[in-house]
């Protein structure tokens, strides 16, 4: 299983999740096998300035089946649903802790309102 997570920095397993998924500077792609983290690949977000649906397509192209976010818009969730990518909202903290909580069933989807609005 591959999990995508928008993050603020390129610090491997210690990268912190971004407040708003679409404008995250980086995306982490975490490979999970037998309930264990096998690898973490972090890429600069190629679509920080983007149109609707672009990032869900990007995440799909990377092979992710799940995206774990903090805050996300309704339209983006609809795009992920169409692509059969599961969206888990309301996560916080570092990649390693988030993924371990997801694997163990502690992390469940919960609505989250982004604290700061993104301004261009």
Buried (B, 14 or more C-beta within 10 A) or exposed (E): BBBBBBBEBEBBBEBBBBBBBBBBEBBBBBBBEEEEBEEBEBEEBEEEEBEEBBBBEBBBEEEBBBBBBBBBEEEBBBBBEEBEBBBBBBBEEBBBBBBBBBBEEEBEBEEBEBEEEEEE
